[in-house]
Amino acid sequence: MKTEARQRLLDVAEACRAVARFTAGRDSAAYLADEMLRSAVERKLEIIGEAFRRLEDADPKVAGAFPELRQVVGLRNRIIHGYDSVDDEILWDVACHKLPLLLEQVEKSLNQQ
């Protein structure tokens, strides 16, 4: 794996772990009521999407191991460019259910090297 690709995957892993820390012990009502928490989660989702976008450029073969990559990048674009139409309940679902699975995939890919 190229150094650049490894760094992008490390960025994704760190952002996933941060979201897990931010949301630990919280429920969706607490998430919806806490502007700072929502902003923090959105920022980490932006980083994950941008890191995956850069991974595509750095190492298309490694990027190809993540079938949801385009969706992740699309979510990043929606948060940034469609900020006024972001559905907080969808982001909560992503944070609680999708990111843990993504982190597992990323860690597996990193450990294969």
KEKE-3310 file (N, C-alpha, C; in steps of 0.2 Angstrom, whole numbers, plus 5000, padded with zeros to 4 digits):
npx = (5004:5003:5011:5003:4990:4989:4990:4978:4968:4972:4967:4954:4951:4954:4945:4933:4934:4934:4921:4914:4918:4913:4899:4896:4886:4876:4859:4848:4840:4847:4858:4851:4847:4859:4869:4883:4888:4882:4888:4902:4901:4897:4908:4918:4913:4914:4928:4931:4924:4932:4945:4943:4940:4952:4959:4955:4962:4975:4977:4969:4967:4967:4956:4946:4943:4933:4917:4907:4913:4909:4897:4900:4909:4899:4890:4898:4899:4886:4884:4893:4890:4876:4872:4860:4850:4853:4849:4848:4844:4848:4861:4864:4861:4871:4882:4880:4878:4884:4897:4904:4905:4912:4924:4929:4932:4942:4952:4955:4960:4971:4979:4982:4993)
npy = (4994:5011:5025:5037:5032:5024:5034:5041:5031:5030:5042:5041:5031:5037:5048:5040:5034:5045:5050:5039:5041:5054:5051:5042:5034:5043:5046:5047:5058:5066:5069:5077:5088:5094:5106:5107:5094:5089:5097:5093:5079:5080:5087:5077:5068:5074:5074:5061:5058:5066:5061:5048:5052:5057:5045:5038:5045:5043:5029:5019:5005:5001:5009:5003:4993:4997:4997:5006:5018:5029:5033:5038:5048:5056:5059:5067:5078:5082:5086:5097:5105:5105:5110:5115:5106:5095:5079:5076:5065:5055:5056:5053:5040:5035:5038:5030:5017:5014:5019:5011:4999:5003:5007:4994:4988:4997:4996:4982:4983:4991:4982:4972:4976)
npz = (5000:4996:5004:5005:5003:5014:5024:5022:5025:5038:5043:5041:5050:5062:5062:5063:5075:5083:5081:5087:5101:5103:5102:5111:5124:5121:5115:5101:5103:5112:5103:5093:5100:5104:5097:5096:5097:5085:5076:5077:5074:5061:5055:5057:5048:5036:5035:5034:5022:5013:5015:5009:4996:4992:4994:4983:4972:4977:4977:4968:4968:4982:4986:4979:4987:4995:4994:4997:4996:4986:4991:5004:5000:4993:5004:5011:5002:5002:5015:5015:5004:5003:5015:5021:5020:5026:5034:5050:5057:5048:5048:5062:5061:5052:5060:5071:5066:5054:5053:5063:5056:5045:5051:5055:5042:5037:5047:5045:5032:5034:5042:5034:5028)
capx = (5000:5007:5011:4998:4984:4989:4988:4971:4965:4973:4963:4947:4950:4954:4938:4928:4935:4932:4913:4912:4919:4908:4892:4896:4882:4871:4854:4846:4837:4853:4861:4847:4847:4866:4872:4890:4889:4880:4894:4908:4900:4897:4915:4922:4910:4917:4935:4930:4923:4938:4950:4941:4941:4959:4962:4954:4968:4982:4978:4963:4966:4965:4950:4941:4941:4928:4911:4903:4917:4906:4892:4904:4911:4893:4888:4903:4897:4880:4885:4896:4886:4869:4871:4854:4846:4856:4845:4851:4843:4852:4868:4864:4861:4877:4887:4880:4877:4888:4904:4908:4907:4917:4931:4932:4935:4948:4957:4957:4964:4978:4982:4984:5000)
capy = (5000:5017:5029:5041:5028:5022:5040:5042:5026:5032:5048:5039:5027:5042:5051:5036:5033:5052:5050:5035:5044:5059:5049:5036:5036:5047:5044:5052:5064:5070:5071:5082:5093:5097:5108:5106:5087:5088:5100:5089:5073:5083:5089:5071:5064:5078:5072:5054:5058:5069:5056:5043:5055:5057:5039:5036:5047:5040:5021:5016:4998:5001:5012:4999:4988:5000:4998:5011:5024:5034:5035:5041:5055:5059:5061:5073:5083:5084:5090:5104:5109:5105:5110:5117:5101:5089:5076:5075:5058:5051:5057:5049:5033:5034:5038:5024:5010:5013:5020:5006:4994:5006:5007:4988:4987:5001:4993:4976:4985:4993:4977:4968:4978)
capz = (5000:4996:5010:5004:5004:5021:5028:5021:5029:5045:5044:5041:5056:5068:5062:5065:5082:5086:5081:5092:5107:5104:5103:5117:5129:5119:5110:5095:5106:5114:5097:5090:5105:5105:5091:5096:5095:5078:5072:5078:5070:5054:5053:5056:5042:5031:5035:5031:5014:5009:5015:5004:4989:4991:4993:4976:4969:4979:4976:4966:4970:4989:4986:4976:4992:4999:4989:4999:4995:4983:4995:5009:4997:4992:5010:5013:4998:5004:5021:5014:4999:5005:5023:5023:5019:5030:5038:5056:5059:5044:5051:5068:5059:5050:5066:5076:5063:5048:5055:5066:5051:5041:5054:5055:5036:5037:5051:5042:5026:5037:5045:5029:5025)
cpx = (5005:5006:5005:4991:4984:4987:4981:4967:4966:4968:4956:4946:4950:4947:4933:4928:4933:4924:4911:4913:4914:4901:4891:4891:4876:4865:4853:4844:4842:4857:4857:4847:4854:4869:4879:4892:4887:4886:4900:4907:4900:4904:4919:4919:4913:4924:4935:4929:4929:4943:4949:4942:4948:4962:4961:4960:4974:4983:4971:4962:4964:4958:4944:4939:4935:4922:4907:4907:4913:4900:4895:4906:4904:4890:4892:4901:4891:4880:4888:4892:4879:4867:4864:4848:4848:4850:4849:4850:4847:4859:4869:4865:4868:4882:4886:4880:4882:4895:4908:4910:4912:4924:4933:4935:4941:4953:4959:4962:4971:4982:4985:4991:5005)
cpy = (5006:5021:5034:5038:5026:5028:5041:5037:5028:5038:5046:5035:5032:5046:5047:5035:5040:5052:5045:5038:5050:5057:5044:5039:5041:5044:5049:5059:5069:5073:5077:5088:5097:5099:5107:5099:5086:5091:5096:5083:5075:5084:5082:5067:5068:5075:5065:5054:5061:5064:5050:5046:5055:5050:5036:5039:5044:5033:5019:5009:4997:5004:5008:4993:4990:5001:5004:5018:5030:5037:5039:5048:5059:5062:5067:5079:5086:5088:5097:5108:5110:5106:5112:5112:5094:5086:5073:5067:5053:5051:5053:5042:5031:5033:5032:5017:5009:5014:5015:5000:4996:5005:4999:4986:4991:4998:4986:4978:4987:4987:4972:4970:4977)
cpz = (5000:5002:5010:5006:5011:5026:5028:5025:5036:5047:5045:5048:5062:5068:5065:5072:5086:5087:5087:5099:5108:5105:5108:5122:5127:5115:5105:5098:5108:5108:5094:5094:5106:5098:5091:5094:5088:5074:5072:5074:5063:5051:5052:5050:5036:5030:5032:5024:5010:5009:5010:4997:4988:4990:4986:4971:4970:4977:4974:4968:4977:4989:4984:4981:4996:4994:4991:4998:4992:4987:5001:5006:4996:4998:5012:5009:5000:5010:5020:5009:5000:5012:5025:5023:5022:5034:5044:5058:5055:5047:5057:5066:5057:5055:5070:5072:5057:5049:5058:5061:5047:5044:5054:5048:5035:5041:5048:5036:5029:5039:5040:5026:5030)
residu = (MET:LYS:THR:GLU:ALA:ARG:GLN:ARG:LEU:LEU:ASP:VAL:ALA:GLU:ALA:CYS:ARG:ALA:VAL:ALA:ARG:PHE:THR:ALA:GLY:ARG:ASP:SER:ALA:ALA:TYR:LEU:ALA:ASP:GLU:MET:LEU:ARG:SER:ALA:VAL:GLU:ARG:LYS:LEU:GLU:ILE:ILE:GLY:GLU:ALA:PHE:ARG:ARG:LEU:GLU:ASP:ALA:ASP:PRO:LYS:VAL:ALA:GLY:ALA:PHE:PRO:GLU:LEU:ARG:GLN:VAL:VAL:GLY:LEU:ARG:ASN:ARG:ILE:ILE:HIS:GLY:TYR:ASP:SER:VAL:ASP:ASP:GLU:ILE:LEU:TRP:ASP:VAL:ALA:CYS:HIS:LYS:LEU:PRO:LEU:LEU:LEU:GLU:GLN:VAL:GLU:LYS:SER:LEU:ASN:GLN:GLN)
# end
